[in-house]
Amino acid sequence: MSALIQLRDLSFSYNKGKNNQVDAVRHLSLEIEKGDFVGIVGVSGSGKSTLLYLLAGLLEPDCGEYIYDDKNITKISESRKAALRNSDFGFILQDFGLEGDRTALENVCLPLVFSKCRWGKMKKKARAVMERLKIDDLCGKKVNELSGGQCQRIAIARALVHEPQVILADEPTGALDSENKKILMNLLSELNRDGITVILVTHDVSILSECNKVYKLNDGEIETVKK
């Protein structure tokens, strides 16, 4: 059985062919199995976020192949990539990416807006996820009234509401204190034990103990730290 994710000689540059070209990812090859908890560490500018955007299909590699669940992502249409993101991938962003003037429940529902769910079913699914994360008491509160730790858990609920196969987390603890870092990593570990593949990028090596695989990115090139 093939790996869930296979990257083969993948490269991506910003401003390609110009004087200010930046080679963000260079000839990167990597395999991620279903159920892995993968940490990718590196300093700012090492290519971590670019790699995450490539995994999400938000960037098109300059060369190489990206195989996800036996589908060649580098050869499918943008509409199919968008459908795949909406069905298989959940995203947790460093700045949470929440809409402050909407309620927590409305924010959690957002990934379902492009699905065929009716509003009542959306709310039911969102509330069920929030109950699982023990934040259902926040349903009616506006996001701009919540703490950083509460917002992070809302972001996790939003990432889970459409039952993704993979969670992509971009510096998920960057805006959190040590207590909320621990809560977040415990939540991600619990989700991973439930079978969700987790891929997080970070510069904070202190949060990598839960990962079964750890890689380091340096100037767009990857090396194994723990496997």
C-alpha positions as a LaTeX table, in Angstrom:
\begin{tabular}{lrrr}
\hline
Residue & $x$ (\AA) & $y$ (\AA) & $z$ (\AA) \\
\hline
Met1 & 0.00 & 0.00 & 0.00 \\
Ser2 & 1.41 & 3.39 & $-1.03$ \\
Ala3 & 1.91 & 6.30 & 1.35 \\
Leu4 & $-0.93$ & 8.79 & 1.76 \\
Ile5 & 1.33 & 11.64 & 0.61 \\
Gln6 & 4.31 & 11.32 & $-1.70$ \\
Leu7 & 6.41 & 14.31 & $-2.74$ \\
Arg8 & 8.91 & 13.55 & $-5.47$ \\
Asp9 & 11.68 & 16.04 & $-6.30$ \\
Leu10 & 9.35 & 18.98 & $-5.60$ \\
Ser11 & 10.61 & 22.53 & $-6.15$ \\
Phe12 & 8.99 & 25.95 & $-5.88$ \\
Ser13 & 10.43 & 29.46 & $-6.29$ \\
Tyr14 & 8.91 & 32.87 & $-5.75$ \\
Asn15 & 9.59 & 35.50 & $-8.47$ \\
Lys16 & 10.93 & 32.78 & $-10.72$ \\
Gly17 & 13.35 & 34.04 & $-13.37$ \\
Lys18 & 13.69 & 37.48 & $-11.77$ \\
Asn19 & 16.63 & 39.05 & $-9.97$ \\
Asn20 & 14.84 & 38.61 & $-6.65$ \\
Gln21 & 14.03 & 34.91 & $-7.16$ \\
Val22 & 13.70 & 32.97 & $-3.88$ \\
Asp23 & 14.03 & 29.18 & $-3.98$ \\
Ala24 & 11.60 & 28.31 & $-1.17$ \\
Val25 & 11.49 & 24.52 & $-1.73$ \\
Arg26 & 14.30 & 22.70 & $-3.54$ \\
His27 & 14.11 & 19.14 & $-4.91$ \\
Leu28 & 12.19 & 17.93 & $-1.88$ \\
Ser29 & 11.14 & 14.28 & $-1.58$ \\
Leu30 & 9.03 & 13.05 & 1.33 \\
Glu31 & 6.54 & 10.31 & 2.20 \\
Ile32 & 3.83 & 10.62 & 4.84 \\
Glu33 & 1.75 & 7.61 & 5.87 \\
Lys34 & $-1.90$ & 7.74 & 6.86 \\
Gly35 & $-2.05$ & 8.30 & 10.63 \\
Asp36 & 1.36 & 9.96 & 10.91 \\
Phe37 & 1.91 & 12.94 & 13.21 \\
Val38 & 4.56 & 14.91 & 11.35 \\
Gly39 & 6.46 & 17.91 & 12.65 \\
Ile40 & 8.43 & 20.09 & 10.26 \\
Val41 & 10.74 & 22.53 & 11.98 \\
Gly42 & 12.82 & 25.38 & 10.64 \\
Val43 & 13.64 & 29.04 & 11.14 \\
Ser44 & 11.58 & 31.80 & 9.57 \\
Gly45 & 12.10 & 31.81 & 5.81 \\
Ser46 & 13.20 & 28.17 & 5.63 \\
Gly47 & 10.26 & 27.18 & 3.40 \\
Lys48 & 7.92 & 25.66 & 6.01 \\
Ser49 & 4.77 & 27.57 & 5.11 \\
Thr50 & 5.47 & 27.22 & 1.39 \\
Leu51 & 5.62 & 23.45 & 1.83 \\
Leu52 & 2.28 & 23.53 & 3.65 \\
Tyr53 & 0.70 & 25.54 & 0.82 \\
Leu54 & 2.04 & 23.03 & $-1.68$ \\
Leu55 & 0.51 & 20.19 & 0.35 \\
Ala56 & $-2.81$ & 22.04 & 0.35 \\
Gly57 & $-2.65$ & 22.50 & $-3.42$ \\
Leu58 & $-2.66$ & 26.27 & $-2.99$ \\
Leu59 & 0.66 & 26.60 & $-4.84$ \\
Glu60 & 1.69 & 24.87 & $-8.04$ \\
Pro61 & 5.21 & 23.38 & $-7.90$ \\
Asp62 & 7.69 & 24.41 & $-10.56$ \\
Cys63 & 8.73 & 20.80 & $-10.99$ \\
Gly64 & 8.29 & 17.40 & $-9.38$ \\
Glu65 & 5.20 & 15.43 & $-8.40$ \\
Tyr66 & 2.76 & 15.51 & $-5.51$ \\
Ile67 & 0.75 & 12.33 & $-5.05$ \\
Tyr68 & $-2.07$ & 12.35 & $-2.51$ \\
Asp69 & $-4.11$ & 9.20 & $-1.93$ \\
Asp70 & $-2.92$ & 7.87 & $-5.31$ \\
Lys71 & $-4.03$ & 11.06 & $-7.10$ \\
Asn72 & $-1.43$ & 13.19 & $-8.89$ \\
Ile73 & $-2.27$ & 16.63 & $-7.49$ \\
Thr74 & 0.11 & 18.33 & $-9.94$ \\
Lys75 & $-2.11$ & 17.19 & $-12.82$ \\
Ile76 & $-5.66$ & 17.83 & $-11.65$ \\
Ser77 & $-7.74$ & 20.96 & $-12.28$ \\
Glu78 & $-8.02$ & 23.86 & $-9.83$ \\
Ser79 & $-11.69$ & 23.01 & $-9.22$ \\
Arg80 & $-10.77$ & 19.43 & $-8.27$ \\
Lys81 & $-8.03$ & 20.73 & $-5.98$ \\
Ala82 & $-10.54$ & 23.03 & $-4.30$ \\
Ala83 & $-13.00$ & 20.15 & $-3.86$ \\
Leu84 & $-10.23$ & 17.99 & $-2.38$ \\
Arg85 & $-9.24$ & 20.73 & 0.07 \\
Asn86 & $-12.84$ & 21.09 & 1.16 \\
Ser87 & $-13.29$ & 17.36 & 1.71 \\
Asp88 & $-9.93$ & 16.04 & 2.92 \\
Phe89 & $-7.94$ & 18.88 & 4.51 \\
Gly90 & $-8.46$ & 20.94 & 7.65 \\
Phe91 & $-6.38$ & 24.06 & 8.28 \\
Ile92 & $-5.16$ & 25.61 & 11.52 \\
Leu93 & $-3.45$ & 28.98 & 11.04 \\
Gln94 & $-1.12$ & 30.89 & 13.35 \\
Asp95 & $-3.40$ & 33.95 & 13.37 \\
Phe96 & $-6.45$ & 31.67 & 13.62 \\
Gly97 & $-7.99$ & 33.09 & 10.41 \\
Leu98 & $-11.33$ & 33.66 & 12.13 \\
Glu99 & $-13.90$ & 36.34 & 11.31 \\
Gly100 & $-14.06$ & 38.51 & 14.42 \\
Asp101 & $-17.53$ & 39.95 & 13.86 \\
Arg102 & $-19.12$ & 36.49 & 13.52 \\
Thr103 & $-20.00$ & 34.13 & 16.33 \\
Ala104 & $-17.84$ & 31.14 & 17.20 \\
Leu105 & $-20.54$ & 28.81 & 15.82 \\
Glu106 & $-20.69$ & 30.72 & 12.51 \\
Asn107 & $-16.90$ & 30.50 & 12.19 \\
Val108 & $-16.91$ & 26.76 & 12.76 \\
Cys109 & $-19.59$ & 26.39 & 10.07 \\
Leu110 & $-17.56$ & 28.20 & 7.39 \\
Pro111 & $-15.93$ & 25.10 & 5.77 \\
Leu112 & $-19.41$ & 23.67 & 5.22 \\
Val113 & $-20.69$ & 26.70 & 3.31 \\
Phe114 & $-19.53$ & 25.22 & $-0.01$ \\
Ser115 & $-20.98$ & 21.81 & 0.77 \\
Lys116 & $-24.54$ & 20.65 & 0.16 \\
Cys117 & $-25.42$ & 20.93 & 3.85 \\
Arg118 & $-28.45$ & 22.96 & 4.84 \\
Trp119 & $-27.88$ & 25.61 & 7.49 \\
Gly120 & $-29.60$ & 23.55 & 10.19 \\
Lys121 & $-27.38$ & 20.54 & 9.51 \\
Met122 & $-24.28$ & 22.80 & 9.41 \\
Lys123 & $-25.09$ & 24.15 & 12.86 \\
Lys124 & $-25.73$ & 20.66 & 14.21 \\
Lys125 & $-22.38$ & 19.37 & 12.93 \\
Ala126 & $-20.53$ & 22.46 & 14.18 \\
Arg127 & $-22.10$ & 22.25 & 17.62 \\
Ala128 & $-21.21$ & 18.54 & 17.86 \\
Val129 & $-17.53$ & 19.30 & 17.18 \\
Met130 & $-17.56$ & 22.17 & 19.65 \\
Glu131 & $-19.08$ & 19.89 & 22.30 \\
Arg132 & $-16.29$ & 17.39 & 21.66 \\
Leu133 & $-13.71$ & 20.12 & 22.27 \\
Lys134 & $-15.68$ & 21.36 & 25.32 \\
Ile135 & $-16.22$ & 24.83 & 23.84 \\
Asp136 & $-19.95$ & 24.63 & 23.08 \\
Asp137 & $-20.52$ & 27.34 & 25.69 \\
Leu138 & $-18.84$ & 29.75 & 23.24 \\
Cys139 & $-21.27$ & 29.11 & 20.36 \\
Gly140 & $-23.08$ & 32.45 & 20.56 \\
Lys141 & $-20.09$ & 34.62 & 21.42 \\
Lys142 & $-18.39$ & 36.87 & 18.86 \\
Val143 & $-14.82$ & 35.84 & 18.12 \\
Asn144 & $-13.49$ & 39.32 & 18.90 \\
Glu145 & $-14.70$ & 38.79 & 22.49 \\
Leu146 & $-12.65$ & 35.63 & 23.03 \\
Ser147 & $-9.16$ & 34.92 & 24.39 \\
Gly148 & $-6.30$ & 33.58 & 22.29 \\
Gly149 & $-6.68$ & 30.09 & 23.69 \\
Gln150 & $-10.41$ & 30.09 & 22.99 \\
Cys151 & $-9.83$ & 31.31 & 19.44 \\
Gln152 & $-7.31$ & 28.52 & 18.84 \\
Arg153 & $-9.86$ & 25.92 & 19.91 \\
Ile154 & $-12.47$ & 27.52 & 17.66 \\
Ala155 & $-9.93$ & 27.25 & 14.81 \\
Ile156 & $-9.44$ & 23.55 & 15.58 \\
Ala157 & $-13.20$ & 22.98 & 15.61 \\
Arg158 & $-13.46$ & 24.70 & 12.23 \\
Ala159 & $-10.67$ & 22.46 & 10.89 \\
Leu160 & $-12.55$ & 19.35 & 12.06 \\
Val161 & $-16.14$ & 20.16 & 11.14 \\
His162 & $-16.02$ & 18.52 & 7.70 \\
Glu163 & $-14.24$ & 15.41 & 9.05 \\
Pro164 & $-10.93$ & 15.81 & 7.19 \\
Gln165 & $-8.36$ & 13.10 & 6.61 \\
Val166 & $-5.44$ & 15.50 & 7.13 \\
Ile167 & $-4.89$ & 18.52 & 9.37 \\
Leu168 & $-2.35$ & 21.08 & 8.18 \\
Ala169 & $-1.21$ & 23.37 & 11.00 \\
Asp170 & 0.90 & 26.46 & 10.27 \\
Glu171 & 2.75 & 27.62 & 13.43 \\
Pro172 & $-0.33$ & 26.62 & 15.49 \\
Thr173 & 1.19 & 27.59 & 18.86 \\
Gly174 & 2.75 & 30.86 & 17.73 \\
Ala175 & 0.16 & 33.05 & 19.46 \\
Leu176 & $-0.30$ & 30.90 & 22.58 \\
Asp177 & 1.14 & 30.87 & 26.09 \\
Ser178 & 2.71 & 27.69 & 27.50 \\
Glu179 & $-0.52$ & 26.40 & 29.08 \\
Asn180 & $-2.51$ & 26.78 & 25.87 \\
Lys181 & 0.34 & 25.26 & 23.85 \\
Lys182 & 0.03 & 22.13 & 25.96 \\
Ile183 & $-3.76$ & 22.05 & 25.54 \\
Leu184 & $-3.44$ & 22.42 & 21.77 \\
Met185 & $-0.83$ & 19.68 & 21.40 \\
Asn186 & $-2.91$ & 17.34 & 23.58 \\
Leu187 & $-5.89$ & 17.99 & 21.30 \\
Leu188 & $-3.85$ & 17.33 & 18.16 \\
Ser189 & $-2.48$ & 14.13 & 19.69 \\
Glu190 & $-6.00$ & 12.96 & 20.54 \\
Leu191 & $-7.15$ & 13.64 & 16.97 \\
Asn192 & $-4.14$ & 11.78 & 15.63 \\
Arg193 & $-4.97$ & 8.78 & 17.80 \\
Asp194 & $-8.43$ & 8.86 & 16.19 \\
Gly195 & $-6.74$ & 8.30 & 12.82 \\
Ile196 & $-6.34$ & 11.83 & 11.47 \\
Thr197 & $-2.99$ & 12.55 & 9.84 \\
Val198 & $-1.47$ & 15.71 & 11.33 \\
Ile199 & 1.23 & 17.80 & 9.66 \\
Leu200 & 2.43 & 20.86 & 11.53 \\
Val201 & 5.16 & 23.33 & 10.72 \\
Thr202 & 6.81 & 25.30 & 13.49 \\
His203 & 9.98 & 26.96 & 14.68 \\
Asp204 & 9.21 & 25.82 & 18.25 \\
Val205 & 11.04 & 22.51 & 18.86 \\
Ser206 & 9.49 & 22.21 & 22.33 \\
Ile207 & 6.15 & 21.06 & 20.87 \\
Leu208 & 7.52 & 18.21 & 18.75 \\
Ser209 & 7.54 & 15.43 & 21.36 \\
Glu210 & 4.14 & 14.12 & 20.24 \\
Cys211 & 5.26 & 13.73 & 16.60 \\
Asn212 & 6.24 & 10.29 & 15.35 \\
Lys213 & 8.20 & 11.88 & 12.48 \\
Val214 & 10.18 & 15.12 & 12.57 \\
Tyr215 & 11.91 & 16.84 & 9.67 \\
Lys216 & 14.00 & 19.99 & 9.47 \\
Leu217 & 13.79 & 22.45 & 6.59 \\
Asn218 & 16.78 & 24.61 & 5.84 \\
Asp219 & 16.79 & 26.91 & 2.80 \\
Gly220 & 14.14 & 24.77 & 1.15 \\
Glu221 & 15.93 & 21.45 & 1.67 \\
Ile222 & 14.71 & 18.75 & 4.08 \\
Glu223 & 16.50 & 16.40 & 6.43 \\
Thr224 & 15.16 & 13.75 & 8.81 \\
Val225 & 15.40 & 14.44 & 12.54 \\
Lys226 & 13.15 & 11.63 & 13.84 \\
Lys227 & 11.61 & 8.77 & 11.92 \\
\hline
\end{tabular}
